[in-house]
Every structure is written in structure tokens, then in C-alpha cells.
């Protein structure tokens, strides 16, 4: 049986230099999570720039209460599935919990995620001792995306999924960490659940692109978990930064396209989606 999901895309392949050029020119970067080839193809058709195979799969695919149980084997499997569905979007994948505790371990994990999973960029959370791993990877030509603010792999230490950077001390720490991860060699930075004004300030002072989730419109791009965008996450309470783009539309392709257009035109995130 023929599937329309096999229709090819004609867009040029996205690259890290192009994402950096987008930041410089003020063009917004559109990012979504994916976990299989079919949804990846739909994202390619919709013009998504950056596809993230997130360890969020632990919650939205595997049914866990956090991202912590996700293994490197899980990430390689799902990343390889997504890679088969992409022709144009750049593929980024998370290094899972405790898979980059040392620079050597980070290198081994990242190498496996790229070689077996087809990822072009690996993402890891935090700063501090993690800076050594970022530097080690960057020095060996492995593109790295850093992740600051609400870092889900630190949920036990943070005491839950809470907005970060609301007081002066924590805001100053996040600004310092953002500079540090860039200096260590990170090519991208995800900012999650921080005040919009802080995210705007961090984005303005960095040369690398920032991708926000719950961080306001001042970031260089936006990312959402696909299941949240489609209203499928089954949360008892929907986070402020989430919008159901499938509502009022007749297809998943239309939902992805609407999200991409709203990010690029500055309509998403709106005032109701940001933290102060």
C-alpha cells in the first residue's frame, strides 16, 4: 500500500552554520521533538528546522513519571528511527541521565548516539562540572547543545518541575552559566522555564542561538514536545507554555505548519505562555 508519508521534501538540508546565520539575521528557529520516522517526515514537510529526539520519550512514549529511566539504548533506537524520516531538518538528540558524568563517558555516549542514532548534535543538561564534558566533545568536533534553567534530569534536586531564575541570585547564576557553556564550545543553548526577560537578556548577550521552551519570545527559536503541541500528553495540568496547535485543524501536518508559522511570525509564544 502506498503511503503519502513517503513524499520527498525539496528543502535544502539544515546545518549548524545556517542556524547561527538565522540568529544573526533575526529569523526564528523552529524546533519540535520527534520519536519515530512517520512524525519526522511530517515535520520535514512542515518546514521544521531542528528536530529533537528528547529524553522526554520516557514520559510521553514509555509512560514514566520523569526522564530519568531513559537509557542510551533507548535514545539510539528512537534517534535512528527519526533519522530515517528526515531529509532536511537537522537532527539533535539528548544524552540521557548519567550518560555524560565524565568527559570520557560523554564522548563514548555521544559517539554511539551519532554513529548508531544518526544524530548531528547531542544535547546535555547543566553547567559546572558538565563544562568539562562540553569542552571535551567540542574539541573533538562533536556539536553540542547545552540546556539550562529547568533541567528535567535534575528534577529530584530541583524539587519538581519548577520555573528557575526568578530571584536575583539564580538569575545571575543562569547568566553566568550561559556564558560558560558558550565558552566551553556549545553550539546551541536550550533555555527551559525561566522568566521571559531573563531569556531575552541571555539570548542578546550570546553569539550562539538559544532555543526556548517556556522562556518567552526573546529566544532565537522555540521548541515544544510534540505530544504537547498535539494535545496528547495527558497532563492533569497543562504547563503555561504549552499550546494545542491541533485544536481547530484537520490534520497533524496542518498543526505542525501552524506552529512553524506562528513561531516565525512572532505569534507564539504569546503573553499567556510566558513566565515573569
RANORQUI-V772480 format. One record per pair of residues at least 24 apart in sequence whose C-alpha atoms are under 7 Angstrom apart, sorted by the first residue. I is the first residue (numbers start at 1). J is the second residue. Records with the same first field share a line. If there is no record, write none. Layout:
I = J, J
This chain:
5 = 38, 41
9 = 44, 45, 87
11 = 88
12 = 88
13 = 87, 88, 89
14 = 49, 88, 89, 90
15 = 90
20 = 208, 209
23 = 209, 220
27 = 264
28 = 220, 221, 263, 264
29 = 220, 221, 222
30 = 221, 222, 223, 260, 263
31 = 222, 223
32 = 223, 224, 225, 226
33 = 224, 225, 226
34 = 82, 226
35 = 78, 79, 82
36 = 78, 81, 82
37 = 81, 82, 83, 84, 85
38 = 85
40 = 82, 85, 86
41 = 85, 86
42 = 253
43 = 256
44 = 86, 88, 89
46 = 253, 256, 257
48 = 89, 260
49 = 89, 90
50 = 89, 90, 91
51 = 89, 90, 91, 92
52 = 91, 92, 93
53 = 79, 92, 93, 94
54 = 93, 94
55 = 94, 96
60 = 227, 233
67 = 152, 153
68 = 97, 153
70 = 96
71 = 96
72 = 96
76 = 113, 116, 117
77 = 117
79 = 117, 118, 119
80 = 116, 117, 118
83 = 118
90 = 120
91 = 119, 120, 121
92 = 119, 120, 121, 122, 123
93 = 119, 121, 122, 123
94 = 122, 123, 124
95 = 122, 123, 124
97 = 153
100 = 133
102 = 133
103 = 132, 133, 136
106 = 133
107 = 137
121 = 145
125 = 151
127 = 177, 181
131 = 181, 184
134 = 184, 185, 186
135 = 184, 185
138 = 185, 186
143 = 187
144 = 186, 187, 188
145 = 186, 187, 188, 189
146 = 181, 186, 188, 189, 190
147 = 189, 190, 191
148 = 190, 191, 192
149 = 174, 191, 192, 193, 194
150 = 192, 193
163 = 193, 194
164 = 193, 194
165 = 194, 195
166 = 195
175 = 202
191 = 215
194 = 275
195 = 275, 276
196 = 274, 275, 276
213 = 241
214 = 241, 273, 274, 275
215 = 274, 275
216 = 269, 274
217 = 269
222 = 263
240 = 273, 274
241 = 273, 274
242 = 273
